[in-house]
Amino acid sequence: MTTETASLADMANAIRALSMDAVQAANSGHPGMPMGMADVATVLFSDYMKFDPAAPKWDDRDRFVLSAGHGSMLIYALLNLTGYAHPTMDEIRNFRQLGSPCAGHPENFMLDGVECTTGPLGQGLAMAVGMALAERHLNAKHGDDLVDHRTWVIAGDGCLMEGINHEAVGLAGHLGLGRMIVLWDDNNITIDGSVELSSSEDVEARYRASKWHTVRCDGHDPADIRRAIDEALADPRPSLVACKTIIGKGAPNKQGTSATHGAALGEDEVAATRKELGWTAEPFVIPDHIAAAWKKTGERGAAAREAWHQRYEADKDRAEAYEASTTLPGADAGAVLQDYIRGLVAEPKKVATRKASEMALGPLTEAFPNMIGGSADLTGSNNTKTKSTGPITIDNYDGSYVYYGIREFGMAAAMNGMALHGGIAPYGGTFLIFSDYCRNAVRLSALQQVGVTYVFTHDSIGLGEDGPTHQPVEQVMSLRLIPNLNVMRPCDTIETAECWAIAMANAHTPSVLALSRQNLPQLRGEGDADWAPLKNMSAMGAYRLKSAEAARKVVLIATGSEVALACDVAKALEVAGIGADVVSMPCMELFEAQDASYRQEVIPDTVLRVSIEAGTTLGWERFTHGGSVVNGLNIGLDRFGASAPAEQLFERFGFSVDAIVPQIKAKLGE
Amino acid sequence: MTTETASLADMANAIRALSMDAVQAANSGHPGMPMGMADVATVLFSDYMKFDPAAPKWDDRDRFVLSAGHGSMLIYALLNLTGYAHPTMDEIRNFRQLGSPCAGHPENFMLDGVECTTGPLGQGLAMAVGMALAERHLNAKHGDDLVDHRTWVIAGDGCLMEGINHEAVGLAGHLGLGRMIVLWDDNNITIDGSVELSSSEDVEARYRASKWHTVRCDGHDPADIRRAIDEALADPRPSLVACKTIIGKGAPNKQGTSATHGAALGEDEVAATRKELGWTAEPFVIPDHIAAAWKKTGERGAAAREAWHQRYEADKDRAEAYEASTTLPGADAGAVLQDYIRGLVAEPKKVATRKASEMALGPLTEAFPNMIGGSADLTGSNNTKTKSTGPITIDNYDGSYVYYGIREFGMAAAMNGMALHGGIAPYGGTFLIFSDYCRNAVRLSALQQVGVTYVFTHDSIGLGEDGPTHQPVEQVMSLRLIPNLNVMRPCDTIETAECWAIAMANAHTPSVLALSRQNLPQLRGEGDADWAPLKNMSAMGAYRLKSAEAARKVVLIATGSEVALACDVAKALEVAGIGADVVSMPCMELFEAQDASYRQEVIPDTVLRVSIEAGTTLGWERFTHGGSVVNGLNIGLDRFGASAPAEQLFERFGFSVDAIVPQIKAKLGE
């Protein structure tokens, strides 16, 4: 072996030692993957990755995604050894303990250098597709001088068996994202045992079928790893590098078996591994010459970063254009929409809120070219495309609309990747029912604190004839349960515009817009007591849309398409001398964030409260029960829908003035 | 053309006419697919499908799955034309109207002959894998004489782009389910336009990479369709038959475009199509000679069915064995578990409920070999395998355990398929967090009313070090929102056994078992007031586990791992002279199904009620708010978790006696 190769092996053994020792200290974790992929990661970081630990957020850095997130010690070791400020060795020593940024799975909100939160299998790879697409898009806008980086992924068999990888691979191949390279930890082991227990797939053939380049290498031979990566770099297609590895490599009695996958090796095997690797240092101690080699690796990127900064500084106009184009809409979105909203006030429109969304997207996408839209093959139904958004294709990355195909989960993950990459405000559409298909990616938007906007249309039985398979009943409420997610169900054109402004203003909280298929009257702008034309009322989460005329005996709380119904119910109640407020609640989460006095003012617990929403009722009791008028009324749908025209379904399931008014009167004893 | 071919074309045109006329009458629906696949379907039903409309539930019938469920008129036309009792022509005339069994998408609970509910793309194909596996399994047990049928699927580009199809294809190829044949409607059109907009995949190459046989044909040439199907039948692998078709075939101005996909053709184009097809009959009228040809097709299977019945009758022992083996556990499961529960009463066990589940599965899988278990590569963690369950492999279908691989969605859909096939009670495991990955299949279990049991383990922050990506916070409550699904979170060994009995007893309501990773004390069997050793208390949904000793001032309602905590809280309250009931609520849905007097007895609204569950609180207000003591207390976790040992997390997030007791005292003003 040459000195250089020996040095790489030593460096890789540092990863192995840290991984097995940290897992052993925690008595919890996954040593097998970092030990198996240590050689590949060492070659990648030593010879290929463009990064600078001193500037972890440098725009033009390569992105590294550990899709097999359970092998988190691999990335913690890499970040520490190459000189990132965190994790410190003490933080690694506290792997998986409360307060350590070295969580069980890598978390982007805990550590610089962790580009995304991984662990839910397949999603890292799918987010990488979004990152690679963002890079090509910004490159098309700003050129190689400013945007010229790669996206590297380490993925395991789990990532490759998950359905989402089919969607991600299909999208990346179709869009020709050649700067994306997946290093597959081909160790032939899953938790249950050998891969042969559950799969007989020719993975490479499958990738090639989706227009990927594939190449194999010995994942423990640095020269062979280099050969394969060089071949991948030379090919214009995205690449899968199958790295044949031994899981837990170095653990003499357990390597190559699933015993190394998800548990500490045990004191004896750790000792045996030390011997096998010739690793004499104490746990969490890196011998000086190896630490020095890693430090040098970490310093490799500084020159590239400085050169990038020089190029950036050299052309002020270009730099300004770059900054402008990568600055997200933020609060400016609200300002951009003011004229549009003024127009609606002057000339109300009765349209579906999915159409209202398209109308709001018009001025937004015109003002903010970094809004990249798309749909999972429902463009005309989700109304996500505007005249400002030309398609992104393999021949032209300078568009701003992605035809994601029938790939909801892949779309959601790609949007997460784009948002994480930075410089882009992604939004994408599908039917609300298919939020089920991408639900865990929505959750990862929330957990990762990224500003992704989900345009979920056809949001209730109002979808009509397509029937119960396509009618969301439980989806709105179930999305509300996800922490750090604003679920918005606007009632008309104006609320829809307000909700778009809210979505754009929240860079660290993703948004769901639940939008109607059917036309809804415009309810705002008619001079109600609390009406202020250009104040974003939806930002309060809920507000009084109509005040009681007779003495107030009931507050009707409704969302989306049921707000108009609530107004009709109120009208009927007033005719009977029963004063009724109507509260529109486009966003439960934002309402809960208001102070107690506002909440009490809008939904006082001293009168009967009635919720009206065409979905499951569980959860509405928070706003209707208790207080001095004890049990409110929850009008909803606690069963699956049916196939019929929408109006008939609303009638059939009790969403009508005739069905609701008597229930309220009975509650009031009138 | 020969007379026979002409006849097939006429027969296919009957499908086309019914499809376009029904969609036109509803002014809603998808004519393109049925018109495009009419020729393929005609050949399939005329020459290959084994079925008897007079006995639609005949066990040994071929299964036909319309995975591209939006083309529902295809199957409605086929069922009507071949002589099923339903749909009648009037029901077809009322396509997509309230009360018609001809729903927008095919629903198994509305029509015999509709083997599963489809529409959510990819799932039909994935359910078919379960059906095909069920067939091979029962064939291995009972031989060709009794079990010898095929599973046919019509799938579109949407089905093939969805991630789940990768999982389904991988599983079917691995298990060598050669009696499954997918007829791919290769029309090159999706909703957004040409497939080229979003995909560049070589679909056949991908299928071959997963050990499938593939063959192409002209989907409008009966002879070529036959050639391809014959080739598929001759190959031992599962087959993909790529049928090159023209979407909306017959509509002269719209065929071949996405305009025919999801909307009525319009009166003019319908008229033009009549002319193009030479179809002179009025809407919903089938010319006699064509009706007669279809009728003959429908009568084709009677002889095979009679022969099957003769074979069945010929061997009484074999028939009895068949009946016994295909009769689901049902209420007998409870009886089988009685000795086991007696043992627990005599000798309590402190184990994780996932382990308790394995312990209950021991006697169950021994008594009921038709319980087919599995896990999405977490066998040792989900504790789903027992000593009675040998693996199902390509070489031996006579096992009862499936290594599903890392394919949660594919597993769930396959279980739906097995349950729909009949004769099998499937159960399968993954981490509760990954219920997100298969959520829409869980929904389809509920919608389809099939007895599938989901073993979802690691059900809270009790999962510990793996951290927030793997800690379910919102999943338990969000699953409770799905109609017709029993979500059960047992607190100990005995409740876990009871929940298994409930799951097996409900053939038409699927079950979720949310089970702990961590050990939990056995709380039952200690002689509490309401304790009756062999009464299934969990079947009430909730029950009083412990009665207040001092005057009752509070009712603590808890589930799963928090019931033991509630007992400790009660103990501390009693020390302070505050009487506290403890109510265990393993299944909210079953509790809500009890009568009002039982509910009031167990959770009286005249005292303070406190819910304790390590998950999101929204929804618990239903049981804690209102009544004469107005606002209860909801102890839960409305944020993402963190990575640390479980005990530290419970402490950190307020799940401790010290944290909870003061809140209760404050509420009581003590």
Chai-1 contact restraints between the chains, C-beta under 6 A:
chainA,res_idxA,chainB,res_idxB,connection_type,confidence,min_distance_angstrom,max_distance_angstrom,comment,restraint_id
A,S28,B,E465,contact,1.0,0.0,6.0,A-B,restraint_1
A,R96,B,E465,contact,1.0,0.0,6.0,A-B,restraint_2
A,R96,B,S643,contact,1.0,0.0,6.0,A-B,restraint_3
A,Q97,B,A644,contact,1.0,0.0,6.0,A-B,restraint_4
A,L98,B,A644,contact,1.0,0.0,6.0,A-B,restraint_5
A,L98,B,Q648,contact,1.0,0.0,6.0,A-B,restraint_6
A,A103,B,G467,contact,1.0,0.0,6.0,A-B,restraint_7
A,A103,B,S643,contact,1.0,0.0,6.0,A-B,restraint_8
A,G104,B,E465,contact,1.0,0.0,6.0,A-B,restraint_9
A,G104,B,D466,contact,1.0,0.0,6.0,A-B,restraint_10
A,G104,B,G467,contact,1.0,0.0,6.0,A-B,restraint_11
A,G104,B,S643,contact,1.0,0.0,6.0,A-B,restraint_12
A,H105,B,G467,contact,1.0,0.0,6.0,A-B,restraint_13
A,H105,B,T469,contact,1.0,0.0,6.0,A-B,restraint_14
A,G119,B,T469,contact,1.0,0.0,6.0,A-B,restraint_15
A,P120,B,T469,contact,1.0,0.0,6.0,A-B,restraint_16
A,L121,B,I406,contact,1.0,0.0,6.0,A-B,restraint_17
A,G158,B,I406,contact,1.0,0.0,6.0,A-B,restraint_18
A,M161,B,G405,contact,1.0,0.0,6.0,A-B,restraint_19
A,M161,B,I406,contact,1.0,0.0,6.0,A-B,restraint_20
A,M161,B,R407,contact,1.0,0.0,6.0,A-B,restraint_21
A,E162,B,I406,contact,1.0,0.0,6.0,A-B,restraint_22
A,G163,B,G163,contact,1.0,0.0,6.0,A-B,restraint_23
A,G163,B,I164,contact,1.0,0.0,6.0,A-B,restraint_24
A,G163,B,H166,contact,1.0,0.0,6.0,A-B,restraint_25
A,G163,B,E167,contact,1.0,0.0,6.0,A-B,restraint_26
A,G163,B,F409,contact,1.0,0.0,6.0,A-B,restraint_27
A,I164,B,G163,contact,1.0,0.0,6.0,A-B,restraint_28
A,H166,B,G163,contact,1.0,0.0,6.0,A-B,restraint_29
A,H166,B,H166,contact,1.0,0.0,6.0,A-B,restraint_30
A,E167,B,G163,contact,1.0,0.0,6.0,A-B,restraint_31
A,G170,B,S199,contact,1.0,0.0,6.0,A-B,restraint_32
A,G170,B,E201,contact,1.0,0.0,6.0,A-B,restraint_33
A,G173,B,S200,contact,1.0,0.0,6.0,A-B,restraint_34
A,H174,B,S199,contact,1.0,0.0,6.0,A-B,restraint_35
A,H174,B,S200,contact,1.0,0.0,6.0,A-B,restraint_36
A,T190,B,D377,contact,1.0,0.0,6.0,A-B,restraint_37
A,I191,B,D377,contact,1.0,0.0,6.0,A-B,restraint_38
A,I191,B,L378,contact,1.0,0.0,6.0,A-B,restraint_39
A,D192,B,D377,contact,1.0,0.0,6.0,A-B,restraint_40
A,D192,B,T379,contact,1.0,0.0,6.0,A-B,restraint_41
A,D192,B,Y403,contact,1.0,0.0,6.0,A-B,restraint_42
A,L197,B,Y403,contact,1.0,0.0,6.0,A-B,restraint_43
A,S198,B,Y403,contact,1.0,0.0,6.0,A-B,restraint_44
A,S198,B,G405,contact,1.0,0.0,6.0,A-B,restraint_45
A,S199,B,G170,contact,1.0,0.0,6.0,A-B,restraint_46
A,S199,B,H174,contact,1.0,0.0,6.0,A-B,restraint_47
A,S199,B,G405,contact,1.0,0.0,6.0,A-B,restraint_48
A,S200,B,G173,contact,1.0,0.0,6.0,A-B,restraint_49
A,S200,B,H174,contact,1.0,0.0,6.0,A-B,restraint_50
A,S200,B,K211,contact,1.0,0.0,6.0,A-B,restraint_51
A,E201,B,G170,contact,1.0,0.0,6.0,A-B,restraint_52
A,E201,B,A209,contact,1.0,0.0,6.0,A-B,restraint_53
A,E201,B,S210,contact,1.0,0.0,6.0,A-B,restraint_54
A,D202,B,A209,contact,1.0,0.0,6.0,A-B,restraint_55
A,A205,B,A209,contact,1.0,0.0,6.0,A-B,restraint_56
A,R206,B,R206,contact,1.0,0.0,6.0,A-B,restraint_57
A,R206,B,A209,contact,1.0,0.0,6.0,A-B,restraint_58
A,A209,B,D202,contact,1.0,0.0,6.0,A-B,restraint_59
A,A209,B,A205,contact,1.0,0.0,6.0,A-B,restraint_60
A,A209,B,R206,contact,1.0,0.0,6.0,A-B,restraint_61
A,S210,B,E201,contact,1.0,0.0,6.0,A-B,restraint_62
A,K211,B,S200,contact,1.0,0.0,6.0,A-B,restraint_63
A,D377,B,T190,contact,1.0,0.0,6.0,A-B,restraint_64
A,D377,B,I191,contact,1.0,0.0,6.0,A-B,restraint_65
A,D377,B,D192,contact,1.0,0.0,6.0,A-B,restraint_66
A,L378,B,I191,contact,1.0,0.0,6.0,A-B,restraint_67
A,T379,B,D192,contact,1.0,0.0,6.0,A-B,restraint_68
A,Y403,B,D192,contact,1.0,0.0,6.0,A-B,restraint_69
A,Y403,B,L197,contact,1.0,0.0,6.0,A-B,restraint_70
A,Y403,B,S198,contact,1.0,0.0,6.0,A-B,restraint_71
A,G405,B,M161,contact,1.0,0.0,6.0,A-B,restraint_72
A,G405,B,S198,contact,1.0,0.0,6.0,A-B,restraint_73
A,G405,B,S199,contact,1.0,0.0,6.0,A-B,restraint_74
A,I406,B,L121,contact,1.0,0.0,6.0,A-B,restraint_75
A,I406,B,G158,contact,1.0,0.0,6.0,A-B,restraint_76
A,I406,B,M161,contact,1.0,0.0,6.0,A-B,restraint_77
A,I406,B,E162,contact,1.0,0.0,6.0,A-B,restraint_78
A,R407,B,M161,contact,1.0,0.0,6.0,A-B,restraint_79
A,F409,B,G163,contact,1.0,0.0,6.0,A-B,restraint_80
A,D436,B,R439,contact,1.0,0.0,6.0,A-B,restraint_81
A,D436,B,N440,contact,1.0,0.0,6.0,A-B,restraint_82
A,Y437,B,N440,contact,1.0,0.0,6.0,A-B,restraint_83
A,R439,B,D436,contact,1.0,0.0,6.0,A-B,restraint_84
A,R439,B,R439,contact,1.0,0.0,6.0,A-B,restraint_85
A,N440,B,D436,contact,1.0,0.0,6.0,A-B,restraint_86
A,N440,B,Y437,contact,1.0,0.0,6.0,A-B,restraint_87
A,L447,B,P468,contact,1.0,0.0,6.0,A-B,restraint_88
A,L447,B,F640,contact,1.0,0.0,6.0,A-B,restraint_89
A,E465,B,S28,contact,1.0,0.0,6.0,A-B,restraint_90
A,E465,B,R96,contact,1.0,0.0,6.0,A-B,restraint_91
A,E465,B,G104,contact,1.0,0.0,6.0,A-B,restraint_92
A,D466,B,G104,contact,1.0,0.0,6.0,A-B,restraint_93
A,G467,B,A103,contact,1.0,0.0,6.0,A-B,restraint_94
A,G467,B,G104,contact,1.0,0.0,6.0,A-B,restraint_95
A,G467,B,H105,contact,1.0,0.0,6.0,A-B,restraint_96
A,P468,B,L447,contact,1.0,0.0,6.0,A-B,restraint_97
A,T469,B,H105,contact,1.0,0.0,6.0,A-B,restraint_98
A,T469,B,G119,contact,1.0,0.0,6.0,A-B,restraint_99
A,T469,B,P120,contact,1.0,0.0,6.0,A-B,restraint_100
A,E474,B,L481,contact,1.0,0.0,6.0,A-B,restraint_101
A,E474,B,I482,contact,1.0,0.0,6.0,A-B,restraint_102
A,M477,B,L481,contact,1.0,0.0,6.0,A-B,restraint_103
A,S478,B,S478,contact,1.0,0.0,6.0,A-B,restraint_104
A,S478,B,L481,contact,1.0,0.0,6.0,A-B,restraint_105
A,L481,B,E474,contact,1.0,0.0,6.0,A-B,restraint_106
A,L481,B,M477,contact,1.0,0.0,6.0,A-B,restraint_107
A,L481,B,S478,contact,1.0,0.0,6.0,A-B,restraint_108
A,L481,B,T616,contact,1.0,0.0,6.0,A-B,restraint_109
A,L481,B,L618,contact,1.0,0.0,6.0,A-B,restraint_110
A,I482,B,E474,contact,1.0,0.0,6.0,A-B,restraint_111
A,P483,B,R639,contact,1.0,0.0,6.0,A-B,restraint_112
A,P483,B,F640,contact,1.0,0.0,6.0,A-B,restraint_113
A,T616,B,L481,contact,1.0,0.0,6.0,A-B,restraint_114
A,L618,B,L481,contact,1.0,0.0,6.0,A-B,restraint_115
A,L618,B,G619,contact,1.0,0.0,6.0,A-B,restraint_116
A,G619,B,L618,contact,1.0,0.0,6.0,A-B,restraint_117
A,G619,B,G619,contact,1.0,0.0,6.0,A-B,restraint_118
A,E621,B,E621,contact,1.0,0.0,6.0,A-B,restraint_119
A,E621,B,R622,contact,1.0,0.0,6.0,A-B,restraint_120
A,E621,B,H625,contact,1.0,0.0,6.0,A-B,restraint_121
A,R622,B,E621,contact,1.0,0.0,6.0,A-B,restraint_122
A,H625,B,E621,contact,1.0,0.0,6.0,A-B,restraint_123
A,H625,B,H625,contact,1.0,0.0,6.0,A-B,restraint_124
A,H625,B,G626,contact,1.0,0.0,6.0,A-B,restraint_125
A,G626,B,H625,contact,1.0,0.0,6.0,A-B,restraint_126
A,G626,B,G626,contact,1.0,0.0,6.0,A-B,restraint_127
A,G626,B,V630,contact,1.0,0.0,6.0,A-B,restraint_128
A,G626,B,N631,contact,1.0,0.0,6.0,A-B,restraint_129
A,G627,B,V630,contact,1.0,0.0,6.0,A-B,restraint_130
A,V630,B,G626,contact,1.0,0.0,6.0,A-B,restraint_131
A,V630,B,G627,contact,1.0,0.0,6.0,A-B,restraint_132
A,N631,B,G626,contact,1.0,0.0,6.0,A-B,restraint_133
A,R639,B,P483,contact,1.0,0.0,6.0,A-B,restraint_134
A,F640,B,L447,contact,1.0,0.0,6.0,A-B,restraint_135
A,F640,B,P483,contact,1.0,0.0,6.0,A-B,restraint_136
A,S643,B,R96,contact,1.0,0.0,6.0,A-B,restraint_137
A,S643,B,A103,contact,1.0,0.0,6.0,A-B,restraint_138
A,S643,B,G104,contact,1.0,0.0,6.0,A-B,restraint_139
A,A644,B,Q97,contact,1.0,0.0,6.0,A-B,restraint_140
A,A644,B,L98,contact,1.0,0.0,6.0,A-B,restraint_141
A,Q648,B,L98,contact,1.0,0.0,6.0,A-B,restraint_142
